[in-house]
């Protein structure tokens, strides 16, 4: 019984030690998007708004622009944190979207939320 517990503790310790540097690299690896007006960046923002509208079609948003963002590359995947201006009923609000884009141009909208000031 004690040897099983010791083995379990050892496995957990090895796992934590092995994954901590990866998690730290992911957190530290984000950097500002250099050219926020790049057509690809703006298209990602428009795509994020479009995907959100599919979930809530009764109250659609109109994409305005991506105002800022950060990006991170890991394991053939790009993660974008985009700050987007979009309007609903002619009122512009700021939103934050997290978009994951794989090398094969497959995309996933991880989150989309309104920023509250």
Residue pairs with C-beta under 8 A, 6 or more apart in sequence:
25 74
26 72
26 74
29 72
29 73
29 74
30 70
30 71
30 72
30 79
30 81
31 70
31 71
31 72
32 68
32 69
32 70
33 41
33 68
33 69
33 70
33 71
33 80
35 41
36 66
36 67
36 68
36 69
41 66
41 69
41 80
41 82
42 65
42 66
44 66
44 80
44 82
44 99
44 101
44 107
45 63
45 65
45 66
45 82
45 84
45 97
46 63
47 99
47 107
47 109
48 82
48 84
48 97
48 99
48 109
48 112
49 61
49 62
49 63
49 84
49 86
49 95
49 97
49 112
50 63
51 109
51 112
52 61
52 97
52 109
52 112
53 60
53 61
59 88
60 88
61 86
61 87
61 88
61 95
62 86
62 87
62 88
63 84
63 86
64 84
64 85
64 86
64 87
64 92
65 84
65 85
66 82
66 83
66 84
66 85
67 83
67 84
67 85
67 94
68 82
68 83
69 80
69 81
69 82
69 83
70 80
70 81
71 78
71 79
71 80
71 81
72 78
72 79
73 79
76 102
76 103
77 100
77 101
77 102
77 103
78 100
78 101
78 102
79 98
79 99
79 100
79 110
80 97
80 98
80 99
80 100
80 101
81 96
81 97
81 98
82 96
82 97
82 98
82 99
83 94
83 95
83 96
83 115
84 94
84 95
84 96
84 97
85 92
85 93
85 94
85 95
86 92
86 93
86 95
87 93
93 114
93 115
94 114
94 115
95 112
95 113
95 114
95 115
96 111
96 112
96 113
96 115
97 109
97 111
97 112
98 109
98 110
98 111
98 112
99 107
99 108
99 109
99 110
100 107
100 108
100 110
101 107
101 108
